[in-house]
Amino acid sequence: MHINLDEKFNRFSEHWHPYIIGELNDNYVKLAKVKGNLIWHQHEHEDEMFVVLSGTLMMDFRDGRTISIRPGEILIVPKNTEPRPWTNDEEVKLMLIEPKGTKHTGEIIDEQTVTKLEWI
């Protein structure tokens, strides 16, 4: 399967809304544009993998740490870890690789939560 990432990113403008672009074994490959803050949340059974393609993603953790992830860097958040992703008022483009059953904001439901994943 051949996928052009620029073409896929041009198909949406929403922030914090992941879109599925492919399947890899029992995982979805997703793209998202993010800007501002997402809520604190955790995934009990799934690790999360963030691949930053443009911009700088910031990730706060409950232990007080903040990590910045720049283009070309990957962050893997272990299951049962409660992160809060955010940006410094810039749009960040991400690729996510997650098990198919991963809920957007874990068990937390809020106005930012995407409950129906879409293919683009």
N, C-alpha and C positions, 0 to 999 in steps of 0.2 A: 504494500500500500504506500503510495507516494502522497505526501501532504505538504502543501505550501502554507507555512505559518502566517506569512503576511496576508495572504488571501483570506485565511480563516479569521484573523484579527480584524480585518476590514468588514466582516459580516456582523459585528455587534459593537455596541458602545456602552452598554451597562457596566457599572462597576460592582465588584463582588458577586458576579453571576458567572459561575463556571459553565462552560459548554464542552460537551464531549466531541472529540475529534477522532478517536480511535479506540480500539480494544487491544490489550496485550495480556494474553492468558486470562486471568480472572480480574484484571484491572482495567479501568478506564484511563485514557490519556485525555486530559482536559486543558483548556485554555481559559484564562481569566484576565481581565483588566481590573486593577484595584486602585483606589484612591481614597484617602481618609482612613477611617478606622472600621474594623470589623469587631464584633463582640467577643468577649472572653468565651471560650468553648473548649471542649475536649472530645476526643474519640476514644471510647473504652477499648475497642477491639482492633483499631486500625492505626498504623503509623501514617504520617502525612509526609509527602515529598514535594517541596517547592523548588522549582527551577526558575531562576530569575533571568528573563530574556532582555528586559530593558527597565531602567529606573532602579531605585533602591527600596527593597522591602525591609521594614523594621518588624521585629517580633519581640514582644514583651512576654516574660514568663513570670509566674506567681512568686518565684524565689527572688524577684527583683532584677534579674538579668534582662538586658535588651541586646539583641543581636541584629546587625545590619547585614543584609544579603544583597550583593551587587550583581550586575549582569555577568553571566558565566559562572555563578556560584549556585550551589544547591544547599538547602537546609532540610534535614529529615527530623521531624518532630515525633518522638516515640509515643505510642499509645499511652493513654492515661496521663498525659501531660497537658496542662491547660495554658494554651498560648492566646495572645491577642495580636493579630497582624495589623499593621498600619503603615501609612506612608507620610512623607513630609510634603503634602499638597502637590505631589507629582503623580502622574499616571504610571503605574508599574505593570508590565506585561509578564505573566507567569504561565508556566506549564506545570500541571499537577499530575502525578501518577498515583492513583488510589484504587483500592479494592472497589469493585462495582457496588457493594452495599454501603459504602461510606456516605453518611448523611452530612450535608453541607456544614451545619454548625452543631454536629453531634446531637445530643438530646435537647439542646436549647432551641426554642422556636421564638423568633423575633421578626420584626419587619424586614430585616436583611436576609433572613433565611430563604434559601431557594429549595423548594420541596420537590419540584419536578425538573429533572435534568433534561436538557435538549441536545440533540445532535446538530452540528452545523457542518 
